[in-house]
Amino acid sequence: MQFSRLFIRNWFDIEPPPTENGKLEKYKLALEGINQAQLAGELFLKELKENDIPLENVRICYSPFSRTTHTAEVVASVLNLSLQGPQTKVYEDLRERYFGPTFELQSHDKYSEIWDLDAKDPFMKPEGGESVADVVTRLTNALVQIESEFQGCAILIVSHGDPLQILQTILKAVGEQAGANGGDLASRIEAVKVPSVLSQHRKHALLTGQLRAVV
């Protein structure tokens, strides 16, 4: 299986807030999360070896939140890489989706209310929060930067549930476009940034700690 991008979703036991507070040390991985990140790193290393991809061609791109930074650090250690080295980089635009003040510090189970709204209109913002379309806009910025900086590399993206499932949704739609190899990446994403595509993002939900390849 050849790949250029892989995703890892961070583990949570208490969901960190999708704001600057999410960068606090107290929201780092719990023991179970560390174990899951370790397993994901080992699986990633196995995939690299099976596909004859040298470690020097690996790049780890991650959200700035504590949970994802810790996940990236654990995976990097499995690969004998430093999180402060040239093969890793934090991207602000990979941060968690902000669901609005009503859902700040609430149980992850509450997010189903937002996802029901997403299915009806992915351009509608939750009160004070980000719509699916808003998340696509910033993910596009991140992806364009990553693709331009790390051409030809195996890219591991460490982020959160909603951003990753939204990212996979748009990449799948881009890949299914007629003449998908024409035009720049941002333009191709913009072409699939439509309700019929974005409303389907829950079909690509990841489990915590899950490693998933996206060509």
C-alpha positions as CSV (number, residue, x, y, z in Angstrom):
1,M,0.0,0.0,0.0
2,Q,1.7,3.2,-1.1
3,F,0.7,6.3,0.7
4,S,1.5,10.0,0.9
5,R,-0.6,10.9,3.9
6,L,-1.7,9.1,7.1
7,F,-3.9,10.3,9.9
8,I,-3.8,9.6,13.7
9,R,-6.6,10.8,15.8
10,N,-5.6,11.7,19.4
11,W,-6.9,9.8,22.4
12,F,-9.1,11.5,24.9
13,D,-10.4,10.5,28.3
14,I,-11.5,14.1,29.3
15,E,-12.2,16.0,26.1
16,P,-9.9,19.1,26.0
17,P,-11.5,22.3,25.0
18,P,-11.1,23.3,21.3
19,T,-9.6,26.7,22.2
20,E,-6.3,28.0,23.5
21,N,-7.1,26.1,26.8
22,G,-6.6,22.9,24.8
23,K,-2.8,23.7,24.9
24,L,-2.6,23.4,28.7
25,E,-0.4,20.7,30.1
26,K,-3.3,19.1,32.1
27,Y,-4.8,18.0,28.8
28,K,-1.9,15.8,27.7
29,L,-2.4,12.1,27.2
30,A,-3.5,9.8,30.0
31,L,-1.7,6.4,30.3
32,E,-4.2,4.6,28.0
33,G,-3.7,7.4,25.4
34,I,0.1,7.0,25.6
35,N,-0.2,3.3,25.0
36,Q,-2.5,3.8,22.0
37,A,-0.1,6.4,20.5
38,Q,2.8,3.9,21.0
39,L,0.8,1.2,19.2
40,A,0.0,3.6,16.4
41,G,3.6,4.5,16.1
42,E,4.6,0.9,15.8
43,L,2.0,0.3,13.1
44,F,3.2,3.3,11.2
45,L,6.8,2.1,11.4
46,K,5.6,-1.3,10.1
47,E,3.9,0.3,7.2
48,L,7.0,2.3,6.3
49,K,9.1,-0.8,6.3
50,E,6.6,-2.7,4.2
51,N,6.5,0.1,1.6
52,D,10.3,0.6,1.7
53,I,9.9,4.2,2.8
54,P,13.1,5.5,4.6
55,L,12.7,7.4,7.8
56,E,14.4,10.4,6.3
57,N,11.3,10.8,4.0
58,V,8.8,10.9,6.9
59,R,7.3,14.2,8.1
60,I,5.0,14.5,11.1
61,C,2.5,17.4,11.1
62,Y,0.4,18.0,14.1
63,S,-2.1,20.2,15.9
64,P,-0.8,22.5,18.6
65,F,-3.1,21.2,21.3
66,S,-1.5,19.3,24.2
67,R,-3.2,16.0,23.4
68,T,-2.0,15.9,19.8
69,T,1.4,17.3,20.5
70,H,1.9,14.5,23.1
71,T,0.6,11.9,20.5
72,A,3.1,13.2,17.9
73,E,5.9,13.1,20.5
74,V,5.2,9.5,21.3
75,V,5.0,8.4,17.7
76,A,8.2,10.4,16.8
77,S,10.0,8.5,19.7
78,V,9.0,5.2,18.1
79,L,10.7,6.3,14.9
80,N,13.7,7.7,16.9
81,L,12.8,11.2,15.8
82,S,12.8,14.4,17.8
83,L,9.7,16.5,18.0
84,Q,12.0,19.5,17.8
85,G,13.7,18.2,14.7
86,P,13.3,19.2,11.0
87,Q,11.0,16.3,10.3
88,T,8.2,17.5,12.5
89,K,6.1,20.6,12.4
90,V,3.1,22.1,14.2
91,Y,0.3,23.6,12.2
92,E,-2.2,25.9,14.0
93,D,-4.8,25.1,11.3
94,L,-4.9,21.4,12.3
95,R,-6.4,22.4,15.7
96,E,-9.7,20.9,17.0
97,R,-12.9,22.2,15.6
98,Y,-14.5,24.9,17.8
99,F,-18.1,23.9,18.5
100,G,-18.9,27.2,20.3
101,P,-19.2,28.2,24.0
102,T,-22.3,26.1,24.6
103,F,-20.2,22.9,24.1
104,E,-16.9,24.1,25.7
105,L,-15.8,21.5,28.2
106,Q,-18.9,19.4,27.7
107,S,-19.0,15.6,27.2
108,H,-17.9,14.4,23.8
109,D,-21.4,12.8,23.6
110,K,-22.9,16.2,23.2
111,Y,-21.3,16.6,19.8
112,S,-23.9,14.5,18.1
113,E,-26.2,17.5,18.3
114,I,-23.7,19.4,16.1
115,W,-23.3,16.5,13.7
116,D,-27.1,16.4,13.2
117,L,-26.9,20.0,12.2
118,D,-23.9,19.3,9.9
119,A,-25.9,16.7,8.0
120,K,-28.6,19.3,7.3
121,D,-26.4,22.2,6.5
122,P,-22.6,22.0,6.8
123,F,-22.3,25.7,6.1
124,M,-24.3,26.6,9.2
125,K,-22.2,27.6,12.2
126,P,-23.1,26.4,15.7
127,E,-23.7,29.4,17.9
128,G,-20.3,31.0,18.3
129,G,-18.5,28.1,16.7
130,E,-17.1,26.8,13.4
131,S,-19.2,25.2,10.6
132,V,-17.8,22.3,8.6
133,A,-17.1,24.7,5.7
134,D,-15.1,26.9,8.1
135,V,-12.9,23.9,9.1
136,V,-12.4,23.0,5.4
137,T,-11.1,26.5,4.8
138,R,-8.4,26.3,7.4
139,L,-7.6,22.7,6.7
140,T,-7.0,23.7,3.0
141,N,-4.5,26.3,4.2
142,A,-2.7,23.6,6.2
143,L,-2.7,21.0,3.5
144,V,-1.4,23.4,0.8
145,Q,1.5,24.4,3.1
146,I,2.2,20.8,4.0
147,E,2.1,19.6,0.4
148,S,4.4,22.5,-0.8
149,E,6.9,22.0,2.0
150,F,7.1,18.2,2.0
151,Q,6.7,17.0,-1.6
152,G,7.5,13.4,-2.0
153,C,7.4,12.6,1.7
154,A,5.2,10.2,3.7
155,I,3.2,12.6,5.8
156,L,1.7,11.7,9.1
157,I,-1.0,14.2,10.3
158,V,-1.9,14.1,14.0
159,S,-5.1,15.9,14.7
160,H,-8.6,15.5,16.2
161,G,-11.8,13.7,15.3
162,D,-13.7,16.3,13.4
163,P,-10.8,17.9,11.5
164,L,-9.5,14.5,10.4
165,Q,-12.9,13.1,9.2
166,I,-13.6,16.4,7.4
167,L,-10.1,16.3,5.8
168,Q,-10.6,12.7,4.6
169,T,-14.1,13.7,3.2
170,I,-12.6,16.4,1.0
171,L,-9.6,14.5,-0.1
172,K,-11.8,11.6,-1.1
173,A,-14.1,13.9,-3.1
174,V,-11.0,15.6,-4.7
175,G,-9.7,12.1,-5.7
176,E,-13.1,11.2,-7.3
177,Q,-13.2,14.4,-9.4
178,A,-13.0,14.1,-13.2
179,G,-9.6,15.3,-14.2
180,A,-8.5,15.2,-10.5
181,N,-4.9,15.8,-11.5
182,G,-5.6,19.2,-13.1
183,G,-5.4,22.5,-11.2
184,D,-3.9,23.4,-7.9
185,L,-4.9,21.6,-4.7
186,A,-6.8,24.6,-3.2
187,S,-8.9,25.0,-6.3
188,R,-9.8,21.3,-6.4
189,I,-10.8,21.4,-2.7
190,E,-12.9,24.5,-3.4
191,A,-14.7,22.7,-6.2
192,V,-15.9,20.0,-3.8
193,K,-16.7,22.3,-0.9
194,V,-20.4,21.8,-1.4
195,P,-23.2,20.7,1.0
196,S,-23.6,17.2,-0.6
197,V,-20.0,16.4,0.1
198,L,-19.4,18.2,3.4
199,S,-22.6,16.8,5.0
200,Q,-21.1,13.3,4.8
201,H,-18.1,13.8,7.0
202,R,-19.3,11.5,9.8
203,K,-18.9,8.6,7.4
204,H,-15.2,9.0,7.8
205,A,-15.0,9.1,11.6
206,L,-11.9,7.7,13.2
207,L,-11.5,5.8,16.4
208,T,-9.1,7.3,19.0
209,G,-5.6,6.4,18.3
210,Q,-6.5,5.0,14.9
211,L,-4.0,5.2,12.0
212,R,-5.5,5.5,8.6
213,A,-3.8,5.8,5.2
214,V,-5.1,8.3,2.7
215,V,-3.3,8.4,-0.7
